[in-house]
Amino acid sequence: MKKILGIGNALVDIIIFLESDDLLKGYSLPRGSMQLVDSATARKIEEATASCKKYMASGGSAANTIHGLAGLGIPTGFIGTVGHDVLGDFFRNDMISAGIKPLLTESKSDTGSSRALVSPDGERTMATFLGAAVELSAGHLDPKIFSGYDHLHLEGYLVLNQLLVLQALEYAKQLRMTVSLDLASYNVVESNLTFLNRIIQDKVDIVFANEDEARVFTGEADPRKALDRLSQLCDTAVVKTGDKGSLVKHKGITYEVGIIPVQCLDSTGAGDLYAAGFLYGMANQLSPDACGKAGALLAGKVIENAGAKISGSSWVYIKKTMNIG
């Protein structure tokens, strides 16, 4: 069975259910975006939402994807940096309990955290304090860590550290690993267009994007045209189109993938779990449309829950539907 390695920001997600979007305006947080905040702002948001319903879980885009893959029985590992603190212990123990090999370095800084501010309609806006997570560097990487894995999955947020991304991609290619990249957030894409274009064209096999990310990256407002542009740079391109499903293009052929009927509680992690389902299909040599359907299944089930983790009963349904023993 293929083994998949993830690398990303090791964060603890604090999911906060807002009564309205007023707080987003008060802290200049564009709805649906990911904004970096300092520790003081993170504390102020925590205080301002003290009366809101909250839920805590280990998170970070790539970590969420790796959790999903582990839930499907794929052997996985995760590279990241945490602090020597309660949240760092929480993150590590959550990885271990999920069957993931934690390849974590420790920092004297506080473990990073991300406040997922969930609007009444389920849309989520991320206010992220990176903390120790941002201290993961190229110097922490070693080809021995990558050895034995077949595929590397990166989150787009890492492009804020270009040397780290380039080193990870270099080791992956040396070891003949395939590589996937989730573009992660439209504002991150907008700020790193040149670098993203270069690495996707030269070193990435699969790209995941939502409509906003695809539009910013390609300049095409139409998701299908954006998909066509993306697919010129890599073997497989995926554009997620929300409640309309997703579009997959592989070797010149476009596949339209629908959604499963669900009641959305919280969209946090939908894209990350879509990637998990898709990569599971890839690891098992399923067709591109079957990979997309696996992604849609996991994305649908995670948005029925608070946070980016799928509940036990949902895993039973998923495994039965996918015929996983």
Residue pairs with C-beta under 8 A, 6 or more apart in sequence:
1 73
1 74
1 75
1 283
2 74
2 75
2 150
2 151
2 283
2 284
3 74
3 75
3 76
3 77
3 148
3 149
3 150
3 151
4 66
4 69
4 74
4 75
4 76
4 77
4 149
4 150
4 151
4 152
4 153
4 279
4 283
5 76
5 77
5 78
5 79
5 103
5 145
5 146
5 149
5 151
5 152
5 153
5 177
6 62
6 63
6 65
6 66
6 76
6 77
6 78
6 79
6 152
6 153
6 154
6 155
7 62
7 78
7 79
7 80
7 136
7 152
7 153
7 154
7 155
7 158
7 168
8 60
8 61
8 62
8 63
8 78
8 79
8 80
8 154
8 155
8 157
8 158
9 60
9 61
9 62
9 63
9 80
9 112
9 128
9 130
9 133
9 134
9 136
9 155
9 157
9 158
10 58
10 60
10 63
10 78
10 80
10 81
10 82
10 91
10 104
10 111
10 112
10 132
10 133
10 136
11 58
11 59
11 60
11 63
11 91
11 111
11 112
11 113
11 114
11 128
11 130
11 133
12 56
12 57
12 58
12 59
12 87
12 90
12 91
12 111
12 112
12 113
12 114
13 56
13 57
13 58
13 59
13 60
13 113
13 114
13 115
13 116
13 268
13 307
13 308
14 46
14 54
14 55
14 56
14 113
14 114
14 115
14 116
15 54
15 55
15 56
15 57
15 116
15 118
15 124
15 266
15 268
15 306
15 307
16 45
16 49
16 52
16 53
16 54
16 115
16 116
16 117
16 118
17 52
17 53
17 54
17 118
17 266
17 306
18 24
18 49
18 52
18 117
18 118
18 119
18 120
19 52
19 120
20 119
20 120
21 31
21 119
21 120
23 29
23 45
23 48
23 49
23 117
24 30
24 31
24 117
24 119
24 125
26 48
27 37
27 41
27 44
27 45
27 127
28 35
29 35
29 117
29 125
29 127
30 125
30 187
31 119
31 123
31 125
32 123
32 124
32 125
32 212
33 125
33 126
33 185
33 186
33 187
34 125
34 126
34 128
34 157
34 184
34 185
34 187
34 188
35 125
35 126
35 127
35 128
35 187
36 128
36 129
36 130
37 45
37 127
37 128
37 129
38 129
39 110
39 129
39 131
41 127
41 129
42 113
42 115
42 127
42 129
45 115
45 117
45 127
46 115
49 115
49 117
55 306
55 307
56 90
56 307
57 94
57 307
57 308
57 309
58 67
58 90
58 91
58 94
58 95
59 114
59 116
59 269
59 307
59 308
60 80
60 112
60 114
60 133
60 155
61 155
61 156
61 157
61 182
61 184
61 271
61 272
62 78
62 153
62 154
62 155
62 182
62 272
63 78
63 80
63 95
64 269
64 272
64 273
64 276
64 308
64 309
65 153
65 155
65 182
65 272
65 273
65 275
65 276
65 279
66 76
66 77
66 78
66 100
66 153
66 276
67 98
67 100
67 276
67 308
67 309
68 272
68 273
68 275
68 276
68 277
68 280
68 298
68 302
68 310
69 76
69 276
69 279
69 280
69 283
70 76
70 98
70 99
70 100
71 98
71 276
71 310
71 315
71 318
72 276
72 277
72 280
72 318
72 319
72 322
72 324
73 324
74 279
74 280
74 283
76 99
76 100
76 101
77 100
77 101
77 102
77 103
77 145
77 149
78 95
78 100
78 101
78 102
78 103
78 104
79 103
79 104
79 136
79 140
79 141
79 145
79 168
80 91
80 103
80 104
80 105
80 133
80 136
81 104
81 105
81 106
81 107
81 132
81 133
81 134
81 135
81 136
81 140
82 88
82 91
82 92
82 104
82 105
82 106
82 107
82 111
82 112
82 132
82 133
83 106
83 107
83 108
83 109
83 110
83 111
83 131
83 132
84 106
84 107
84 108
85 110
85 111
87 110
87 111
87 113
88 104
88 106
88 111
88 132
90 111
91 104
91 111
92 102
92 104
95 101
95 102
95 104
96 102
103 145
105 135
105 136
105 140
106 132
107 132
107 135
109 131
109 132
109 135
110 129
110 131
110 132
111 131
111 132
111 133
112 128
112 129
112 130
112 131
112 132
112 133
112 134
113 128
113 129
113 131
114 126
114 127
114 128
114 129
115 126
115 127
115 128
116 124
116 125
116 126
116 266
116 268
116 307
117 124
117 125
117 126
117 127
118 124
118 266
118 267
118 268
119 125
121 264
122 264
122 265
122 266
122 267
122 303
123 267
124 266
124 267
124 268
126 185
134 160
134 161
136 161
136 164
137 161
137 163
137 164
138 161
138 163
138 164
138 166
138 167
138 168
141 164
141 167
141 168
141 171
143 171
143 174
143 175
145 171
146 152
146 168
146 171
146 172
146 175
146 177
147 175
149 175
149 177
150 177
150 178
150 283
151 177
151 178
151 179
151 180
151 279
151 282
151 283
152 168
152 169
152 172
152 177
152 178
152 179
152 180
153 179
153 180
153 181
153 182
153 275
153 279
154 165
154 168
154 169
154 179
154 180
154 181
154 182
155 181
155 182
155 184
156 181
156 182
156 183
156 184
156 185
156 188
156 189
156 196
156 213
157 184
157 185
157 188
158 164
158 165
158 168
159 165
159 188
159 192
159 195
159 196
159 199
160 188
160 192
162 195
165 199
166 199
169 179
169 199
169 203
169 204
172 179
172 203
173 179
173 203
178 205
178 206
178 282
179 203
179 204
179 205
179 206
180 204
180 205
180 206
180 207
180 208
180 275
180 279
181 199
181 200
181 204
181 206
181 207
181 208
182 207
182 208
182 209
182 271
182 272
182 275
183 189
183 196
183 207
183 208
183 209
183 210
183 213
183 214
183 217
184 213
185 213
186 210
186 212
186 213
186 215
186 216
189 196
189 209
189 213
189 216
189 217
190 216
193 216
193 217
196 217
197 233
200 207
200 230
200 233
200 234
201 233
201 234
204 233
204 234
205 234
205 235
205 236
206 234
206 235
206 236
206 237
206 238
206 278
206 279
206 282
207 230
207 233
207 234
207 236
207 237
207 238
208 238
208 240
208 271
208 274
208 275
208 278
209 217
209 226
209 230
209 237
209 238
209 239
209 240
210 239
210 240
210 241
210 242
210 271
211 223
211 226
211 239
211 240
211 241
211 242
214 220
214 223
214 226
214 227
214 230
214 239
215 221
215 223
215 226
217 226
217 229
217 230
218 225
218 226
218 229
218 230
219 229
220 226
220 228
220 229
223 239
223 241
223 247
224 239
224 247
224 254
226 239
227 237
227 239
227 247
227 249
227 254
228 249
230 237
230 239
230 249
231 237
231 249
231 250
231 252
235 250
235 251
236 248
236 249
236 250
236 288
237 248
237 249
237 250
238 246
238 247
238 248
238 249
238 274
238 278
238 292
238 295
239 246
239 247
240 246
240 270
240 271
240 274
240 299
241 247
243 259
244 259
245 256
245 257
245 258
245 259
245 296
246 256
246 257
246 274
246 292
246 295
246 296
247 254
247 255
247 256
247 257
248 254
248 255
248 257
248 288
248 289
248 291
248 292
249 255
250 288
253 288
255 288
255 289
255 292
257 289
257 292
257 293
257 295
257 296
258 296
259 296
259 299
259 300
260 296
260 297
260 300
260 301
261 300
262 300
262 301
262 303
262 304
263 304
264 303
264 304
265 303
265 304
265 305
265 306
266 303
266 305
266 306
266 307
267 303
268 302
268 303
268 306
268 307
268 308
269 302
269 303
269 307
269 308
269 309
270 299
270 302
270 303
271 299
272 308
273 295
273 298
273 299
273 301
273 302
273 308
273 310
274 295
274 296
274 298
274 299
275 295
276 295
276 298
277 291
277 293
277 294
277 295
277 296
277 297
277 298
277 299
278 291
278 292
278 294
278 295
279 291
280 291
280 294
281 287
281 290
281 291
281 292
281 293
281 294
281 295
282 291
286 294
294 322
297 318
297 321
297 322
298 310
298 318
301 310
301 314
301 317
301 318
302 308
302 309
302 310
302 314
304 311
304 314
305 311
305 314
310 318
318 324
319 325
